[in-house]
Amino acid sequence: MKYLVGIDNGGSFSKAAVFDEDGSQIFAASVPTAVLSPKSGYAERDMEQVWEANVQVTREAVLGSGIDPKDIAGVSFSGHGKGLYLVGYDGKPAFPGILSTDARAWRQVERWYADGTNKKVYARTFQEILASQPVSLLAWLKENEPQVLEQTQYIFSVKDYIRYRMTGKAACEYTDTSGSNLIDLTTGQYSQALMELFGLEECYEKLPPLYTSAQACGCITKEAARLTCLPEGTPVAAGMFDVDACGIASGLCSEEAMCMIAGTWSINEYIRRAPVTDGSASLNSMFCIPGYFLAEESSPTSAGNLEWFIQRMMEGEKEACRITGRTIYDLTNEWVLSIEPWESSLVFLPFLNGSGEDTSARGTFAGLTAGHEKKHMVRAVYEGVVFSHASHVKKLLQTREAPSAIRLAGGAAKSEVWVQMFADVLQIPVEVVGDKELGAQGAAMAAGIAAGIYRDYEDAVSRTVKITKTVTPRFKYREIYEKKYAAYRAAAGGLAGAWGYLS
């Protein structure tokens, strides 16, 4: 039996997992990575600490698995898209790592929409421009910290940076880079003309060579082997954007399928043979399966909002749960179940980290009264997250048929209460994928293809993906959730004129 290692860096954690050839997770390790917010709207990481976290989780996963490291056939990576990780000519970080929840570059985006740059860009990339994309952050740096760009040798995503540290080889890969307005989708390559549209022509030479997700991209170096317990010389595959990783690990390998990922970001996606050019998908990118494109609707509006509420508002409840041996999620699920949807009209807009609809939007409870308790607020958070996903899904379904079921992954998929709410709001069955680190699993699948364990992604999916349950929608909740969704949309639209003042 051979084994595969997937290393995943999301919005909150660094993770590593060891899988066997059939996709069974042998052992996984995870550590939180601190998010620094030196100013409002900023979301940064110390890049050396990110590297140290990856060393720690990889070592723990390899040792904890109990396998002989010599049986590891391949390694690969996934990570959050967007954001920015710069390496200087001295081989060291040139600036703090910037996460996909960072909103500092919203004014740059606003200007591009005001002067029509967005339309010229869309004709080449079929993407909207987001404040968290590398192009926006590079433009912000050029305007505010120009010396940083002068010192930068390589422009990376987070997983490309970790791969660089593991192999010593500078490279990018298509899924991440094509989802960042850095690749002209009409040619499938970098474009000097595209960079000129953003006023970033000097950054063109700082973009490393491109690889496909399952393409061999170096080997584990002697130093990385010493730190991580991965065998020196182990083949490394380029890896992929975590959206692709979670999608392929959920079985997203046909045009009929649709997938939602409810983690820090609300990710809603399907694949097709050509980009969507009618505006029904705000983001198009090249999928990890060659020849396919990922149609994506996303925003930083998902389950991370519950984590914020728990951390900031439920300290006493967390301590009580610790004493009684329950998890805080047992309590939040219990609270949500104790209130029927028609018993509370409280609306939560899950825009704590921004919104795909308005770059200056902010998180909001609307309709709060003296009669509301924390449990009503928690239910509103659950609903607000689902309504945000529903907004994206409804947009995607404007030009394609509804799937027979939608596959759900991410933190929310661990809550039966939340999964049922997704099904009831969407009125579409929801399939839950087996509980494992899906970002790491998707990366491991790419490593397995590069190592010759799987013929292709379809073979990897057939051998590794397992659906644990299917949750069907309850028709009796359809009308009430339609009304609550309408209230959610009205609240979001009604506040549109206030966001600029509030930010």
C-alpha positions, 0 to 999 in steps of 0.5 A: 500500500502506498500513501499520499500526503495533502497539505492545505492552508485555508482561511483559518488553519494549516492542515496536513493529512495522510491518505491511503490509495482508497482515500481513507484518511489515516491521520490528520493534523491541524493548527490555527494560524493567527490572523493579524489585523493592523487596521480595519479591513486588513487580514494578514499572516506572518509568512514565516509562521505560516511555514512553521505551521506547515512544518508542524502539521506535516510532521505530526501527520506523518508521525501520527499515521504510523506508516513507514514514510518510505511508502509515501508516493507523493505530496501536493498542496491546496490553499485559499485562493486570492490573497497575496504571498510575496517572496523577495530576491533574498528568498525571504517574505517581502511583505506579510501574507495577505488573506482572501478576506482582506478588503484594503484594496476596495478603492482600487476596485472602485476606480476600475469599475468607475473608469470601465477597466472592469469591462475590458478585463472581463472580456479577457478573464470573464471575472469580476474584480475583487478587492482580495485578488492579487491584482487589486492588492498589487495595485494597492502596494504600488500606490502605498508601498512601492518599495515592496514591489521593487524588492519582490521576485515572485508573486505566489498564492499561499500554496505556491509559497509553501510548495516553494519552501518544500521544493525550492522551485518557484512555480504557480499553477492554473487553478489559483492563478486563473481565478485571480484575474492573472490569466487571459482565459481566451489564451490560457496564459499570462498576458502582458496586455492584461497586466497593463489594464491593471497598471501592473506591467512591471509585475509581469516578470514576477509571475512564476511558470505555470503548471497543471494541478497534477503535474510534477513540480519538484521534489522534497528537499533535504532541508524540508525532509529534515523538518517534516519527516517527508522523505527527501526526493518525494515527488511533488505535484503542483496542487490546486486552489482549495475550491477545486480541491474540495470540489474534486474531493466531493466528486465534482467531475461532471457538468451535471453536478454542483457543489457548495463549500461552507467554510470561511468563504461561501463557495458555490460552483459547477464545471463546464467545457467553456467559461460562462460569459453571460454574467450568471457566474461572477468568477470563471477559472480553469478547473483542475481537470484539464479542459474544464472551467469552474463557474463560481459564485463566492463571497467571504460570507459563510460559516466563519460568521458563526465562529466570530459569534461564538468567539466574541459572544459566547465565552460563558457558554463555551466554558459551560460546555467544556465543564459538561463535556459538550461542544459549543456546536452541540449547543448552537445546534440545540438553540437553532432547533428550539426555534421554528423559522416562523418564530423569529424574524431577525435577519443577519447579513453575514458580511463580517469579512465583506460581501460579493455584492458591495465591497464596503458592506458590513455584517448586520443584525436587522430587526433586533428587539429587546425580546431577542436572546442569543439563541435567536441571533444564532439562528439568524446567523445560521439562516444568513449564511444559508441565504448568502449561499442561496443568493449565489446558487440562484444566480448560477441556476439562471442559465443551467438546470438545477442539479438532482442534488447539491454536494455540501462540504466545509464546516457547516456540513458537520452540522445536521441542523445546518445541512437540513436548513440548506436543503429546506431553503434551496428545496434541493436535496443535499449530499454530504461527503464523508467527514475528512479534510477535503482540501487535503484530500483533493491535493492528495488526489493530484499527488496520486495522479502525478505518482501514477496511482490514479489514471486521472481524476475520474479514477481518483473520484471513483476510488476515494469519494464516499457520500455519507448521507443525503438530506431531502428538503421539507416542503412545509418549510418552503414558503416561510423560507421564501419569505425570510429570504425575501426579507434578507434580500430587502435588508441587504438592498435597503442598506446599500446606500449606508455602507459607504458611511459605515465603512 
